[in-house]
Amino acid sequence: MNLKTIHNVYFIGIGGVGMSALARYFVAADKGVGGYDKTPTSMTDALVELGVDIQFETAVDQINTRFMDPLKTLVVYTPAVSESNPILHYFNTTNFKVLKRSEVLGLITEHTKCLAVAGTHGKTTTSSILGHLMYECHEKVTAFVGGISENYQSNLIQNGTEISVVEADEFDRSFLTLSPDFACITSMDADHLDVYNSEADLVDTFKQFAQKIKPSGKLFIKKGLPLQGITYAVNEPADYSALNIRIENGSYQFDIQTPSGLMENLRFHLPGEHNLSNALVAMAMALEFGCSETALKAALESYKGVKRRFTYQIKTDDFVFIDDYAHHPTEINAVYQAVREMYPTQKVAVVFQPHLFSRTKDFVDEFAESLSQFEAVFLLEIYPARELPIAGVSSSWLLEKITSPVKKLISKSEIVHEIQSLGYPIFMTLGAGDIGVEASELKQKLSHAY
């Protein structure tokens, strides 16, 4: 399919972070862009400001007539939208070309130099670092980021269309639509077991993705994963190694051992060894691509992060409030390591909103173990997203398994009271559901108290 012949693009689920980045891309390409989502959000508000036509009802007769010509309109949907959605059903049963978001990404990137970031954790941070590095090195890049970059206040980083940086998403096996020139795999922990039959099935699918890389391309592998490629590691030998790591004024200073020598005294401001690992592979990919060491050192130091990735909402001498997207036990462990690195002796309270009944069921013991590291744990009810409830799977069930000294099931309206009553100096909100929407309101309310 030739995207140049398309006049209009209609998105079903346009408010999703990946979908809205694509919408921004097509706005920049002077296409007519519209779409549907369930509710207005900051994402949809920003798109409306760009002139995107968005509806929040599933009534087909509310679709702008400009999108009703099958010869001129491409329809894009996210698998998070139910197939019973009336708008998706309408387009599927008429003569429209209807593609998944991942398929459209495949079409966009097939005529570019594509750098893809895969892994069950770290995709968004790594791709945003890589997009920023390439942009600051004046490469003609478009980066689609699964979060809002603090440097650009956008999920689209754009300085041309010759190079693309994308997240290669394993959910629904979406990343098999890509054929990248460069790719990295950050992790292959069990996840999305509602999609995959087993952890072995997930690993096999990552191996299939590795085979999609172009013959002249390069694969970057976190050391220890069962694949062949250019390896990277923190504090251990690999093709690219982060060494001599120290923390100065809350930031990392470190060296990178590369195949051709030593890069010294790099600075990186995101806490946590997992983030340092993400920065390392982004640097390795940019170096292998041909960016200069001098430009990359400056670019890495100027990187500010992604919203909801260890984002400081409040940071005073007496009280710290951090918000993070962590929604898998491995990610919670990484967040715990980061907060302990920054605040080694202080008590930490977390409010966690489990995401998906299936994920909670599959990893309940691992969730309990990771959360029990914190001194106080407050659970919200499970955020269902695309799922229906599963009998016996609940936040109460998870709470019973947690061993923290303080633990409690609460509602969103009780968060401020519980945190103030507890009086701990460090507070974190964790989860991939709508808890992130609460963060700004919590920031306001808690700022008045500290």
C-alpha positions as CSV (number, residue, x, y, z in Angstrom):
1,M,0.0,0.0,0.0
2,N,1.3,3.4,-1.0
3,L,0.6,5.9,1.8
4,K,1.3,8.8,-0.5
5,T,-2.0,8.1,-2.3
6,I,-4.0,8.4,1.0
7,H,-5.7,11.7,1.6
8,N,-7.2,11.1,5.0
9,V,-6.5,8.9,8.0
10,Y,-9.1,7.9,10.6
11,F,-7.9,6.5,14.0
12,I,-10.0,4.3,16.2
13,G,-8.5,4.7,19.7
14,I,-6.8,7.9,18.7
15,G,-6.1,8.9,22.3
16,G,-3.6,6.1,22.9
17,V,0.0,7.2,23.2
18,G,1.1,5.2,20.2
19,M,-1.9,6.1,18.1
20,S,-1.6,9.8,18.8
21,A,2.0,9.8,17.7
22,L,0.9,8.3,14.4
23,A,-1.8,11.0,14.2
24,R,0.8,13.7,14.7
25,Y,2.9,12.2,12.0
26,F,0.1,12.3,9.4
27,V,-0.8,15.9,10.4
28,A,2.8,16.8,9.7
29,A,2.4,15.0,6.3
30,D,-0.6,17.3,5.5
31,K,-3.2,14.5,5.6
32,G,-6.7,15.0,6.9
33,V,-6.7,13.3,10.3
34,G,-9.6,12.3,12.5
35,G,-10.6,9.7,14.9
36,Y,-12.6,8.3,17.8
37,D,-11.8,7.7,21.5
38,K,-13.9,6.9,24.6
39,T,-13.1,10.1,26.6
40,P,-11.3,13.4,26.2
41,T,-7.8,13.4,27.6
42,S,-4.7,15.6,27.5
43,M,-3.7,13.5,24.5
44,T,-6.9,14.2,22.5
45,D,-6.9,17.9,23.6
46,A,-3.4,18.3,22.1
47,L,-4.5,16.7,18.9
48,V,-7.6,18.9,18.6
49,E,-5.3,21.9,18.9
50,L,-3.5,20.6,15.8
51,G,-6.8,20.5,13.9
52,V,-7.6,16.8,14.3
53,D,-11.3,16.0,14.2
54,I,-12.1,13.8,17.2
55,Q,-15.5,12.3,18.3
56,F,-16.2,10.6,21.6
57,E,-19.4,8.7,20.6
58,T,-19.5,5.5,18.7
59,A,-22.2,6.7,16.4
60,V,-21.1,6.2,12.8
61,D,-23.3,9.1,11.6
62,Q,-21.1,11.4,13.6
63,I,-18.0,10.6,11.5
64,N,-17.0,13.6,9.4
65,T,-18.0,13.0,5.8
66,R,-14.4,13.7,4.6
67,F,-13.5,10.3,6.0
68,M,-16.3,8.3,4.3
69,D,-14.6,7.8,0.9
70,P,-12.9,4.3,0.9
71,L,-10.7,5.4,-2.0
72,K,-9.2,8.3,-0.1
73,T,-9.2,7.2,3.6
74,L,-7.1,4.8,5.6
75,V,-8.5,3.5,8.8
76,V,-6.1,2.6,11.7
77,Y,-7.1,0.9,14.9
78,T,-5.4,-0.4,18.0
79,P,-6.0,-3.9,19.3
80,A,-7.1,-2.3,22.6
81,V,-10.4,-1.5,20.8
82,S,-13.0,-4.2,20.9
83,E,-13.9,-5.7,17.5
84,S,-17.5,-5.1,18.5
85,N,-16.9,-1.3,18.5
86,P,-19.6,0.1,16.1
87,I,-17.1,2.3,14.3
88,L,-14.6,-0.4,13.8
89,H,-17.4,-2.8,12.7
90,Y,-18.6,-0.3,10.2
91,F,-15.2,0.2,8.5
92,N,-14.5,-3.5,8.6
93,T,-17.7,-4.4,6.8
94,T,-17.5,-1.7,4.1
95,N,-14.8,-1.3,1.5
96,F,-12.3,0.6,3.6
97,K,-8.6,-0.3,4.1
98,V,-8.4,-1.1,7.8
99,L,-4.9,-1.7,9.4
100,K,-3.5,-2.1,12.8
101,R,-1.3,0.6,14.2
102,S,1.7,-1.8,13.9
103,E,1.0,-2.4,10.3
104,V,1.0,1.3,9.5
105,L,4.3,1.7,11.4
106,G,5.6,-1.1,9.2
107,L,4.5,0.8,6.0
108,I,6.0,4.1,7.3
109,T,9.3,2.6,8.2
110,E,9.9,0.3,5.3
111,H,11.4,3.0,3.1
112,T,13.5,4.5,5.9
113,K,16.6,3.5,7.9
114,C,14.6,1.9,10.7
115,L,16.0,1.6,14.3
116,A,13.6,-0.6,16.4
117,V,13.5,-1.0,20.2
118,A,12.1,-4.3,21.5
119,G,11.8,-5.8,24.9
120,T,9.2,-6.4,27.6
121,H,10.5,-3.5,29.6
122,G,12.4,-0.3,28.7
123,K,11.0,0.3,25.2
124,T,9.7,3.8,25.7
125,T,12.7,5.1,27.6
126,T,15.2,3.6,25.2
127,S,13.4,4.8,22.1
128,S,13.0,8.3,23.5
129,I,16.7,8.4,24.4
130,L,17.6,7.1,20.9
131,G,15.3,9.5,19.2
132,H,16.8,12.4,21.2
133,L,20.3,11.3,20.5
134,M,19.7,11.1,16.7
135,Y,17.8,14.5,16.7
136,E,20.6,16.2,18.6
137,C,23.1,14.8,16.2
138,H,21.1,16.5,13.4
139,E,20.1,13.2,11.7
140,K,16.9,13.3,9.6
141,V,14.9,11.3,12.0
142,T,11.3,10.7,13.0
143,A,10.9,8.9,16.4
144,F,7.6,7.4,17.5
145,V,7.7,7.3,21.3
146,G,5.3,5.4,23.6
147,G,5.3,8.3,26.1
148,I,5.6,12.0,26.3
149,S,9.3,13.1,26.0
150,E,10.1,15.8,28.5
151,N,12.6,17.3,26.0
152,Y,9.9,17.8,23.3
153,Q,6.7,17.7,25.2
154,S,5.5,15.2,22.6
155,N,5.4,11.6,21.6
156,L,6.7,12.4,18.2
157,I,10.3,13.6,17.7
158,Q,10.8,14.8,14.1
159,N,13.7,16.3,12.1
160,G,13.1,14.6,8.8
161,T,11.9,11.3,7.4
162,E,15.0,9.4,6.2
163,I,15.5,7.6,9.6
164,S,12.8,6.2,11.9
165,V,13.0,5.2,15.5
166,V,10.1,3.0,16.7
167,E,9.1,0.8,19.6
168,A,8.8,-2.8,18.5
169,D,5.8,-3.9,20.6
170,E,5.5,-7.6,21.5
171,F,1.9,-7.3,22.4
172,D,-0.3,-9.1,19.9
173,R,3.0,-10.0,18.1
174,S,2.8,-6.5,16.5
175,F,6.6,-6.2,16.1
176,L,6.6,-8.9,13.4
177,T,5.3,-6.3,10.9
178,L,8.7,-4.5,11.1
179,S,11.9,-5.1,9.1
180,P,14.4,-2.9,10.8
181,D,18.0,-2.1,9.9
182,F,19.0,-1.9,13.5
183,A,17.2,-3.4,16.5
184,C,17.8,-4.0,20.2
185,I,16.1,-6.3,22.6
186,T,16.2,-5.1,26.2
187,S,14.5,-7.9,28.0
188,M,12.3,-11.0,27.4
189,D,10.6,-11.5,30.7
190,A,7.3,-13.3,30.7
191,D,4.4,-10.9,30.0
192,H,1.2,-10.7,28.0
193,L,0.4,-14.3,28.7
194,D,-3.1,-13.6,27.6
195,V,-1.6,-13.4,24.1
196,Y,1.2,-15.9,24.4
197,N,0.8,-19.6,25.3
198,S,3.8,-19.6,27.6
199,E,7.1,-17.8,28.3
200,A,8.7,-20.1,25.8
201,D,6.3,-18.9,23.1
202,L,7.1,-15.3,23.9
203,V,10.9,-16.0,23.7
204,D,10.4,-17.8,20.3
205,T,8.5,-14.8,19.0
206,F,11.3,-12.5,20.0
207,K,13.6,-14.8,18.1
208,Q,11.3,-14.5,15.1
209,F,11.6,-10.7,15.4
210,A,15.4,-10.9,15.5
211,Q,15.2,-12.8,12.1
212,K,13.2,-9.9,10.6
213,I,16.3,-7.6,10.7
214,K,17.6,-6.8,7.3
215,P,20.6,-8.9,6.2
216,S,23.0,-5.9,6.5
217,G,21.5,-4.9,9.8
218,K,22.6,-5.1,13.4
219,L,21.0,-6.6,16.5
220,F,21.9,-5.4,20.0
221,I,21.2,-7.8,22.8
222,K,21.3,-7.2,26.6
223,K,24.0,-9.7,27.8
224,G,22.5,-12.9,29.0
225,L,19.6,-13.1,26.6
226,P,19.5,-16.3,24.5
227,L,20.3,-14.6,21.1
228,Q,23.3,-13.7,19.1
229,G,24.2,-10.0,18.5
230,I,26.2,-7.1,19.7
231,T,26.0,-7.3,23.5
232,Y,25.7,-4.6,26.1
233,A,25.9,-4.7,29.9
234,V,26.3,-2.6,33.0
235,N,29.3,-3.3,35.1
236,E,30.3,-6.5,33.3
237,P,32.3,-7.3,30.1
238,A,30.3,-7.0,26.8
239,D,30.7,-5.4,23.4
240,Y,29.4,-2.2,25.0
241,S,29.9,-1.9,28.8
242,A,29.0,0.9,31.2
243,L,31.9,1.1,33.7
244,N,33.3,3.2,36.5
245,I,29.7,4.2,37.6
246,R,29.3,6.8,40.3
247,I,26.5,9.1,41.4
248,E,27.2,12.8,41.6
249,N,24.5,15.3,42.6
250,G,21.8,12.8,41.9
251,S,23.1,11.9,38.4
252,Y,25.1,9.1,36.9
253,Q,28.7,9.7,35.8
254,F,30.2,6.8,33.9
255,D,32.4,5.5,31.1
256,I,31.5,3.3,28.1
257,Q,33.9,0.7,26.9
258,T,33.2,0.3,23.1
259,P,34.7,-2.1,20.6
260,S,37.0,0.8,19.5
261,G,38.0,2.4,22.8
262,L,36.8,4.1,26.0
263,M,34.3,7.0,26.2
264,E,34.9,8.8,29.5
265,N,32.9,10.9,31.9
266,L,29.4,10.7,30.4
267,R,26.5,12.2,32.4
268,F,23.0,10.8,32.6
269,H,20.3,12.2,34.8
270,L,17.7,9.4,35.1
271,P,18.1,7.2,38.3
272,G,18.1,3.4,38.3
273,E,20.4,0.9,36.7
274,H,17.6,-0.1,34.3
275,N,17.7,3.4,32.9
276,L,21.4,3.4,32.7
277,S,21.2,0.1,30.7
278,N,18.6,1.7,28.4
279,A,20.9,4.7,27.8
280,L,23.8,2.4,27.1
281,V,22.1,0.5,24.3
282,A,20.8,3.8,22.8
283,M,24.3,5.1,22.8
284,A,25.6,1.8,21.2
285,M,23.0,2.0,18.4
286,A,23.7,5.6,17.7
287,L,27.5,5.0,17.7
288,E,27.1,2.0,15.3
289,F,24.9,4.2,13.1
290,G,27.7,6.7,12.8
291,C,27.0,9.5,15.1
292,S,30.0,11.3,16.7
293,E,31.1,10.6,20.2
294,T,31.4,14.3,21.1
295,A,27.8,15.0,19.9
296,L,26.4,12.0,21.6
297,K,28.0,12.9,25.0
298,A,26.4,16.3,24.9
299,A,23.0,14.8,23.7
300,L,22.9,12.2,26.5
301,E,23.6,14.8,29.2
302,S,20.7,17.0,27.9
303,Y,18.2,14.1,28.0
304,K,15.4,14.9,30.4
305,G,13.3,11.7,30.4
306,V,9.7,10.6,29.7
307,K,6.6,11.5,31.6
308,R,5.6,8.8,34.1
309,R,9.0,7.2,34.1
310,F,10.4,8.0,37.6
311,T,8.9,11.5,37.2
312,Y,9.4,13.8,40.2
313,Q,6.0,15.4,41.0
314,I,7.3,17.0,44.3
315,K,10.9,17.2,45.4
316,T,11.6,19.1,48.6
317,D,13.9,18.5,51.6
318,D,11.0,17.0,53.6
319,F,8.9,15.2,51.0
320,V,9.3,13.5,47.6
321,F,6.5,12.3,45.3
322,I,7.5,10.2,42.3
323,D,5.1,8.8,39.6
324,D,6.0,5.8,37.5
325,Y,4.4,3.6,34.8
326,A,5.7,0.4,36.4
327,H,3.0,-2.3,36.0
328,H,5.0,-5.6,35.9
329,P,7.0,-7.1,38.9
330,T,10.3,-6.7,37.1
331,E,9.5,-3.0,36.6
332,I,8.5,-2.5,40.2
333,N,11.8,-4.1,41.2
334,A,13.7,-1.7,39.0
335,V,11.8,1.3,40.5
336,Y,12.6,0.0,44.0
337,Q,16.3,-0.3,43.1
338,A,16.3,3.3,41.7
339,V,14.5,4.8,44.7
340,R,16.8,3.0,47.1
341,E,19.8,4.3,45.2
342,M,18.6,7.8,45.6
343,Y,17.1,7.5,49.2
344,P,18.9,4.6,50.8
345,T,17.6,5.0,54.4
346,Q,14.2,6.6,54.1
347,K,10.8,4.9,54.3
348,V,8.8,4.6,51.1
349,A,5.1,4.3,50.6
350,V,3.6,3.3,47.3
351,V,0.1,3.4,45.8
352,F,-0.1,0.7,43.2
353,Q,-2.9,0.1,40.7
354,P,-2.8,-3.4,39.2
355,H,-3.2,-3.4,35.4
356,L,-5.3,-6.2,33.8
357,F,-6.9,-9.2,35.6
358,S,-4.8,-11.6,33.5
359,R,-1.5,-10.0,34.4
360,T,-2.5,-9.9,38.1
361,K,-3.5,-13.6,38.0
362,D,-0.3,-14.7,36.1
363,F,2.1,-12.9,38.4
364,V,0.4,-12.5,41.7
365,D,3.2,-14.0,43.7
366,E,5.8,-12.0,41.9
367,F,3.8,-8.8,42.4
368,A,3.5,-9.6,46.1
369,E,7.2,-10.1,46.4
370,S,8.2,-7.0,44.5
371,L,5.7,-4.8,46.4
372,S,6.6,-6.2,49.8
373,Q,10.0,-4.5,49.5
374,F,8.3,-1.2,50.3
375,E,7.5,-0.2,53.9
376,A,3.9,0.7,53.0
377,V,1.7,-0.5,50.2
378,F,-1.7,0.9,49.3
379,L,-3.6,-1.0,46.5
380,L,-6.3,0.4,44.2
381,E,-8.7,-1.9,42.5
382,I,-7.5,-3.6,39.3
383,Y,-7.6,-1.4,36.2
384,P,-9.4,-3.7,33.6
385,A,-8.4,-2.0,30.4
386,R,-9.6,-4.4,27.6
387,E,-10.5,-7.2,30.0
388,L,-13.5,-8.6,31.8
389,P,-13.1,-9.7,35.5
390,I,-11.7,-13.1,36.3
391,A,-13.3,-15.0,39.2
392,G,-11.1,-14.8,42.3
393,V,-8.7,-12.3,40.9
394,S,-8.8,-9.1,42.8
395,S,-6.6,-6.5,44.6
396,S,-7.8,-8.0,47.9
397,W,-6.3,-11.4,46.8
398,L,-3.0,-9.7,46.0
399,L,-3.0,-7.7,49.3
400,E,-3.3,-10.9,51.3
401,K,0.1,-12.0,49.9
402,I,1.9,-8.8,50.5
403,T,4.1,-8.7,53.7
404,S,4.8,-5.0,54.1
405,P,4.4,-3.6,57.6
406,V,1.7,-1.3,56.4
407,K,-0.7,-2.5,53.7
408,K,-4.3,-1.5,52.8
409,L,-6.9,-1.6,50.0
410,I,-8.0,2.0,49.3
411,S,-9.9,4.1,46.8
412,K,-8.5,7.0,44.8
413,S,-10.3,9.5,47.0
414,E,-8.5,8.1,50.1
415,I,-4.9,8.5,48.8
416,V,-4.1,12.0,50.1
417,H,-5.5,11.2,53.6
418,E,-3.6,7.9,53.9
419,I,-0.3,9.4,52.7
420,Q,-0.6,12.4,55.1
421,S,-1.6,10.2,58.0
422,L,1.4,7.9,57.4
423,G,3.9,10.8,57.2
424,Y,6.6,8.9,55.2
425,P,9.1,11.2,53.4
426,I,8.9,9.2,50.1
427,F,5.7,8.5,48.2
428,M,5.3,6.8,44.8
429,T,2.3,6.1,42.5
430,L,2.8,3.1,40.3
431,G,0.8,1.5,37.5
432,A,-0.2,1.7,33.8
433,G,-4.0,2.4,34.2
434,D,-5.6,5.8,35.0
435,I,-3.5,6.3,38.2
436,G,-1.3,8.5,36.0
437,V,-4.2,10.9,35.5
438,E,-4.4,11.2,39.3
439,A,-0.8,12.3,39.6
440,S,-1.3,16.0,38.8
441,E,-4.2,16.3,41.1
442,L,-2.3,14.6,43.9
443,K,0.6,16.9,43.3
444,Q,-1.6,19.9,43.8
445,K,-3.2,18.6,47.0
446,L,0.0,17.3,48.5
447,S,2.0,20.4,47.6
448,H,-0.2,22.4,50.0
449,A,0.6,20.1,52.8
450,Y,4.4,20.1,52.5
